[in-house]
Amino acid sequence: MKRTILPLIACLIPLVSQAAEKPNIIFILADDMGVGDVSHTTGKAATPAIDRMAKEGMRFTDAHTTSSVCSPTRYGIITGRYNWRSYLKSAVMWSPDKRGPMIKKGRATVASFLKDNGYHTALVGKWHMGLGWHYLDEKRKPEHMGKHKKPGAGWDIDYSKKVDGGPTEVGFDQSFFIAGSLDMAPYVYLKNDKAVTIPTHVKAFRRPGAGAADFEAVDCLKDFARESVNYITERAKTKQPFFLYLPLTSPHTPIVPSKEWQGKSPIGQYGDFLMETDWVVGQVLKALDDNKIADNTVVIFTTDNGCSPAAKIPNLVKQGHKPNGDLRGHKADIYEGGHRVPFIVRWPGKAKAGSETARTITSADFFATAAAIIEQPLADNMAEDSFSFLPTLTGKEQAARPFTIHHSINGSFAIRQGKWKLCLCPGSGGWSSPHPSKALKDKKLHPVQLFDLEADPAEKNNLAEKQPERVNEMIKLVNKAITEGRTTPGEKQENDKPVPEFNKQLIETYPAAAR
């Protein structure tokens, strides 16, 4: 069965005749960057390129990631599906990770969907959704330890072989990327799913591990910018539309602005790194202008979760810079600071310049929106949690999202419905206070937290005990979303792995939580 995105008659138009009309699509994803990190809101580090996007496009002020950490959010973007439907129920992928790819073989992705509909597709940046590495029988020894006492991870990998389940197997025509975060080995670029060079040196950007002799964290943004500009320039010579997914490594740790950007901001290295991140966005916009294809290109900028405490948030706040605005919490948390993020769409002639919308969206909505843009329907087993925001983007009326589900690093759930947000845990579900390990033992804390975000955007006043009926109804929605395998209309689907039951205390207080 098909989920009709726009009138079915659009599907009858020959693919070739549509090719010239289809816009190019670029999705830029920053790493660990909050709503207050851009200068057009409250940021103290200049972000002129992202500000330009806001002036020339539409800003979504109630945009969220599906998770408050990295790998799960990326899975949602690429599959249009909540991350907890995969085998990863909490935390993030480690690199290398012998569990293998998060994306199950045969699963449709936004890249494979666009490729099947005439697009050339490319990934440049940080993957972090697991790879099927091939391993050696015995570990190699590094040729150069340098000052490091331990070799770290990655010395048992056979880098002469392509990885399984990588970008080119899930819909990307070409790829240039690192496997995980910039503080996770192996420190080596992969091109078209194979290591560019064999690691010989122990490198450590926080954690030691196998690294290529010439790989330096400080060069990544420049390398990703170069590869992106080259790709745009080459594709501009053809009539085929393209999709570029550009997940950056910044401003995630290690916070390593290059020499050209050191000392540029008034708030220290983190601000410098924000400015260099913005520079990459500027390079993409310039490449579109230089190749005269900006008018037919949709550019999306967002981030994978809120700012991390590794950025030393209290010190930044003292300098007048609030990375997560006035929201409660930060990266990893179930609170708004963990998953409410900047989200800007520039599409000349379609998205009204300088406009804003308070429509609630998630980054997983990208898949359905891309399908709507090219007027192609989605099958029932595609993008099961993705709702198109195209009507909002183009200024047409659209019903609100029925509800949105959030997820924290420890696997805690929250559900948002209109102004109401219910956290199915007594604490942050992440790294801020109340920490999960202590919150679950604190008898003073109610097992759930209900907030009215219109009256209480800082999530200070828990209304759960005053509104038990609302709590029960919202819990039922979460359980239905879990058991139905989808939140969009369509036939029931299966999760890749069963979702764990809620904790005993929650079920005893709210029997509706039992499945």
C-alpha positions in Angstrom: 0.0 0.0 0.0 1.0 3.6 -0.5 0.8 6.7 1.7 -0.4 9.4 -0.6 1.6 12.5 -0.1 0.1 14.7 -2.8 -2.6 13.9 -5.4 -1.8 10.5 -7.0 -2.0 12.0 -10.5 1.5 13.4 -9.8 2.8 9.9 -9.8 1.7 9.4 -13.4 4.0 12.1 -14.8 7.0 10.5 -16.4 10.1 10.6 -14.3 12.2 12.2 -17.1 9.9 15.1 -17.6 10.0 15.9 -13.8 13.7 15.8 -13.6 14.3 19.5 -14.5 11.5 20.6 -12.0 12.8 18.7 -9.0 14.8 20.8 -6.7 18.2 19.9 -5.3 18.1 19.1 -1.6 20.9 19.7 0.9 20.5 18.7 4.6 23.2 20.2 6.9 23.4 18.8 10.4 25.5 20.4 13.1 26.6 18.3 16.1 25.7 19.3 19.7 24.4 22.8 19.0 21.6 24.4 20.8 18.8 26.9 20.0 20.8 29.8 21.5 24.0 29.0 19.7 23.0 31.0 16.6 23.5 34.8 16.5 20.0 35.5 15.1 18.5 34.3 18.4 20.8 35.1 21.3 24.2 33.8 20.4 27.3 35.8 21.1 29.4 34.1 18.4 28.7 35.4 14.9 26.9 33.0 12.6 26.3 35.1 9.4 25.6 32.2 7.1 23.0 30.6 9.3 21.6 34.0 9.9 21.4 34.5 6.1 19.4 31.3 5.9 16.9 32.6 8.5 16.6 35.9 6.6 16.0 34.2 3.2 13.9 31.2 4.5 11.6 29.9 7.2 12.6 29.3 10.8 10.8 26.6 12.7 10.8 27.7 16.4 9.3 24.5 17.8 11.6 22.0 16.0 12.9 18.9 17.8 15.2 15.9 17.3 13.7 12.5 18.0 16.4 11.8 20.5 18.6 14.0 22.7 21.8 12.2 21.5 23.6 11.6 18.3 23.2 8.2 16.6 19.4 7.9 17.4 18.7 11.3 15.9 20.6 10.5 12.7 18.7 7.3 12.3 15.4 9.2 12.5 16.6 11.7 9.8 17.7 9.0 7.4 14.8 6.5 8.0 11.9 8.8 9.0 11.4 6.5 11.9 11.8 6.7 15.7 15.2 5.4 16.8 13.8 3.1 19.5 12.2 1.0 16.7 15.8 -0.1 15.8 17.9 -2.3 17.9 19.4 0.7 19.7 17.2 1.4 22.7 19.5 3.8 24.6 22.8 5.6 24.4 24.7 5.9 21.1 26.8 3.8 18.7 30.4 3.4 19.6 33.0 3.3 16.9 34.0 0.7 16.1 30.9 -1.2 17.2 30.6 -4.9 16.5 26.8 -4.7 16.8 26.8 -3.6 13.2 24.6 -1.0 11.3 21.6 0.5 12.9 19.7 0.6 9.6 18.4 -2.9 8.9 19.1 -4.3 5.5 16.3 -3.6 3.1 15.0 -0.6 5.1 14.1 2.4 2.8 16.0 5.6 3.6 15.5 9.1 2.3 18.6 8.6 0.2 17.4 5.4 -1.4 13.9 6.9 -2.0 15.3 10.0 -3.7 17.8 7.9 -5.7 14.9 5.7 -6.9 13.1 8.8 -8.0 15.9 10.2 -10.2 18.3 11.9 -7.7 22.0 11.6 -7.4 22.8 11.2 -3.7 25.9 11.9 -1.6 27.0 11.8 2.0 29.8 14.1 3.3 30.6 14.2 7.0 29.9 12.1 10.1 28.0 8.8 9.8 27.7 7.4 13.4 24.9 4.8 12.7 27.2 1.8 12.9 29.1 -0.1 10.2 29.8 -3.7 9.4 33.6 -3.7 9.8 35.6 -6.7 8.7 38.0 -7.9 11.4 41.5 -9.4 11.4 42.3 -12.7 13.2 45.0 -10.9 15.1 45.4 -7.3 16.1 48.0 -5.2 14.2 50.5 -3.2 16.2 50.6 0.6 15.6 53.8 1.8 13.8 53.8 5.0 15.8 52.6 5.3 19.4 53.7 8.9 19.8 53.2 10.1 23.3 50.3 7.7 23.9 50.6 4.9 26.4 47.8 2.7 25.0 47.0 1.8 21.4 43.2 2.1 21.9 40.6 0.7 19.6 40.6 -0.1 15.9 43.7 -2.2 15.4 41.8 -5.4 14.7 40.0 -4.0 11.7 40.8 -5.0 8.1 40.8 -1.6 6.4 41.5 -3.1 3.0 37.8 -4.2 2.7 34.7 -2.1 2.2 32.4 -1.9 5.3 29.0 -3.6 5.1 25.8 -1.6 5.7 27.5 1.7 5.0 26.1 4.7 3.2 26.5 3.3 -0.4 24.4 0.3 0.7 21.5 2.4 2.0 21.0 4.7 -0.9 24.0 7.0 -1.3 25.7 7.0 -4.7 28.9 8.3 -3.1 30.3 9.0 0.4 33.2 10.7 2.2 32.9 10.3 5.9 34.2 9.3 9.3 32.6 6.4 11.1 31.6 8.0 14.4 32.1 11.1 16.5 35.4 12.9 16.2 36.5 11.6 19.6 36.0 8.0 18.6 38.5 5.7 16.8 39.2 4.9 14.0 40.5 8.3 13.0 40.4 7.8 9.2 38.3 8.9 6.3 36.2 6.4 4.3 35.4 7.1 0.7 32.6 5.1 -0.9 32.6 2.9 2.2 36.3 2.0 2.2 39.1 3.5 4.3 41.1 6.0 2.3 44.3 5.0 4.1 45.4 2.3 6.5 45.8 3.6 10.1 49.3 3.3 11.3 49.4 5.9 14.1 47.8 6.1 17.5 45.8 9.3 17.5 43.8 10.7 20.4 41.1 13.3 20.2 40.0 12.6 23.8 40.2 8.8 23.2 43.2 7.0 21.8 42.8 4.6 18.8 43.9 3.7 15.3 44.4 6.7 13.0 45.7 7.6 9.6 49.1 9.4 9.7 47.7 12.5 8.2 44.3 12.6 9.9 43.9 15.6 12.2 40.6 16.6 13.9 41.3 20.3 13.2 41.1 19.7 9.5 37.7 17.9 9.3 35.5 21.0 8.7 37.7 22.2 6.0 37.8 18.8 4.4 34.0 18.4 4.6 33.6 21.9 3.1 35.9 21.1 0.2 34.2 17.8 -0.6 30.8 19.4 -0.4 31.7 22.4 -2.7 33.3 20.0 -5.2 30.2 17.8 -5.2 27.9 20.7 -5.7 30.1 22.1 -8.5 30.2 18.7 -10.3 26.5 18.1 -10.0 25.6 21.6 -11.2 27.1 20.6 -14.6 24.4 17.9 -15.0 20.6 18.2 -15.3 20.1 15.5 -12.7 18.8 16.7 -9.3 21.0 15.9 -6.3 20.6 15.2 -2.6 23.6 16.1 -0.3 23.5 15.0 3.3 26.1 17.0 5.2 26.4 15.9 8.9 29.2 17.9 10.5 31.5 17.0 13.4 31.1 20.3 15.2 30.8 21.9 17.7 30.9 18.4 19.3 34.1 17.5 21.2 37.0 17.8 20.6 36.4 21.5 20.4 39.2 22.2 17.9 38.7 25.4 15.7 41.3 25.6 13.0 44.0 28.2 13.2 42.1 30.6 10.9 39.2 30.7 13.5 41.0 30.7 16.8 40.3 33.8 18.8 37.6 35.0 16.4 34.7 34.9 18.9 34.3 36.8 22.2 33.4 33.6 24.1 36.4 31.4 23.6 37.1 28.2 21.7 33.5 27.0 21.7 32.5 30.3 20.0 35.3 30.0 17.5 34.2 26.5 16.6 30.6 27.7 16.2 31.9 30.4 13.8 33.9 27.8 11.8 30.8 25.6 11.7 28.9 28.5 10.3 31.6 29.0 7.7 31.0 25.6 6.3 27.3 26.5 5.8 28.5 29.7 4.1 30.7 27.7 1.7 27.7 25.6 0.7 25.6 28.7 0.1 28.4 30.3 -1.9 28.8 27.2 -4.1 25.1 27.3 -4.9 25.4 31.0 -5.8 28.6 30.5 -7.8 27.0 27.6 -9.8 23.7 29.6 -10.2 21.5 26.8 -8.8 20.5 28.4 -5.5 17.0 29.2 -6.7 16.3 25.5 -7.3 17.8 24.1 -4.1 16.2 23.4 -0.8 18.7 23.9 2.0 17.9 22.7 5.5 20.1 23.5 8.5 19.5 21.9 11.9 21.4 20.1 14.7 21.3 16.6 16.2 20.5 17.6 19.8 21.1 20.4 22.2 24.4 21.8 23.4 26.5 19.4 25.4 27.8 20.2 28.9 31.3 19.4 27.4 31.1 23.0 26.1 31.2 24.2 29.7 27.8 25.8 29.6 28.0 27.7 32.9 31.1 29.5 31.7 29.4 30.4 28.4 26.3 31.7 30.3 28.5 34.0 32.4 29.7 35.5 29.2 26.1 36.2 28.1 25.9 33.2 25.8 23.1 30.7 26.5 23.6 27.7 24.2 20.2 26.2 24.9 18.5 29.5 25.5 16.3 29.5 28.6 15.3 25.9 28.2 15.8 23.3 30.9 18.5 20.7 30.4 21.0 20.0 27.7 22.2 17.2 25.4 21.2 13.7 26.6 18.2 15.0 28.6 14.5 14.4 28.1 13.9 18.1 28.9 13.6 20.7 26.1 17.2 21.7 26.2 18.1 18.2 25.1 16.1 18.0 21.9 14.7 21.4 20.9 17.0 22.6 18.1 17.5 25.3 15.4 15.8 24.3 12.2 15.8 26.6 9.1 14.7 25.9 5.6 15.7 28.1 2.6 13.9 27.5 -0.6 13.7 30.6 -2.8 10.3 31.3 -4.2 8.7 28.6 -2.0 9.5 29.3 1.6 8.8 32.9 2.5 11.9 34.9 3.3 12.3 35.9 6.9 9.3 33.9 8.0 8.8 31.9 11.2 6.4 29.1 12.2 5.6 27.6 15.6 4.5 24.3 14.0 5.9 21.4 16.0 8.2 19.2 13.8 10.9 16.7 14.3 14.0 16.1 12.1 12.5 12.7 11.2 9.8 14.7 9.3 12.4 15.4 6.6 11.8 12.0 4.8 8.0 12.6 4.3 8.7 16.3 3.3 11.2 15.2 0.7 8.7 12.8 -0.7 6.1 15.5 -0.8 8.4 18.0 -2.5 8.9 15.5 -5.4 5.3 14.5 -5.4 5.9 10.8 -4.8 3.9 8.6 -2.4 5.5 6.6 0.4 4.8 2.9 0.9 3.4 1.8 4.2 6.7 0.4 5.3 8.6 3.7 4.8 9.1 6.6 7.1 6.5 5.4 9.6 7.0 8.4 12.0 7.5 11.1 9.4 5.0 13.9 8.8 5.4 16.3 5.8 5.8 19.9 6.7 5.7 21.0 3.1 2.3 22.8 3.4 3.6 24.8 6.3 6.8 25.6 4.3 4.9 26.8 1.3 2.4 28.9 3.4 -0.6 26.6 3.2 -2.9 25.4 6.0 -2.0 22.1 7.7 -3.3 20.2 10.6 -1.0 20.1 13.6 1.1 17.0 14.2 -1.1 14.7 16.4 1.7 14.1 18.9 5.5 13.8 19.0 7.6 11.3 21.0 11.0 12.2 22.4 13.7 9.9 23.7 16.7 10.5 26.1 20.1 8.9 26.3 19.0 6.3 28.9 15.9 5.3 26.9 13.4 7.4 28.7 10.3 8.5 26.7 8.4 11.7 26.6 5.3 12.6 24.5 4.3 16.1 23.4 0.7 16.8 22.4 -0.1 20.4 21.8 1.1 22.4 24.8 1.3 19.4 27.0 4.5 17.4 27.5 4.6 14.2 29.6 8.0 12.7 30.6 7.7 9.1 31.5 10.4 9.3 34.1 10.9 11.1 37.4 14.2 12.9 36.4 16.2 14.1 33.4 16.6 10.7 31.7 20.1 12.1 30.9 23.0 13.9 32.5 21.5 16.8 34.3 19.8 16.8 37.7 17.8 14.9 38.8 20.0 12.2 37.4 18.1 8.9 36.5 20.0 6.7 39.0 19.0 9.0 41.9 15.6 10.1 40.6 14.3 6.5 40.5 15.2 6.1 44.1 13.8 9.5 45.3 10.4 8.8 46.8 9.7 12.5 46.8 9.6 12.5 43.0 6.5 11.5 41.1 7.2 8.7 38.5 6.2 11.0 35.6 6.4 14.7 34.8 3.6 16.6 33.1 4.3 20.2 31.9 2.3 22.9 30.3 4.9 24.3 27.9 2.9 27.4 27.1 2.7 28.5 30.8 5.9 26.8 31.9 8.4 26.5 29.1 11.2 26.0 31.6 9.5 22.8 32.8 9.5 23.6 36.5 6.0 22.8 37.6 5.0 19.1 37.5 1.2 18.9 37.0 1.0 15.1 36.8 -0.7 14.5 40.1 -3.3 17.1 39.4 -4.2 15.7 36.0 -4.1 11.8 36.2 -6.6 11.4 33.3 -4.5 13.4 30.9 -1.4 11.4 32.0 -3.2 8.1 31.4 -4.4 9.1 27.9 -1.0 10.3 26.9 0.6 7.1 28.1 -1.9 5.1 26.0 -0.7 7.1 22.9 2.9 6.2 23.6 2.0 2.5 24.0 -0.1 2.5 20.8 2.8 4.1 18.9 5.1 1.3 20.2 2.8 -1.6 19.5 1.5 -0.3 16.1 5.1 0.2 14.8 4.2 3.6 13.4 2.6 7.0 14.2 1.5 7.9 10.7 -1.7 6.5 9.1 -1.2 3.1 7.6 -1.0 -0.6 8.2 0.7 -1.9 11.4 4.5 -2.4 11.1 7.0 -4.3 13.2 9.7 -2.8 15.3 13.2 -4.2 14.6 13.5 -5.3 18.2 10.9 -5.2 21.0 10.7 -2.0 23.1 11.4 -2.7 26.8 8.5 -2.4 29.2 8.2 0.7 31.4 9.5 0.5 34.9 7.5 -1.2 37.7 6.9 2.0 39.7 5.4 3.7 36.6 3.1 0.8 35.8 2.0 0.5 39.5 1.1 4.2 39.5 -0.4 4.3 36.0 -1.7 0.8 34.9 -2.2 2.2 31.4 1.6 2.0 31.1 1.5 -1.8 31.0 1.7 -3.4 27.5 
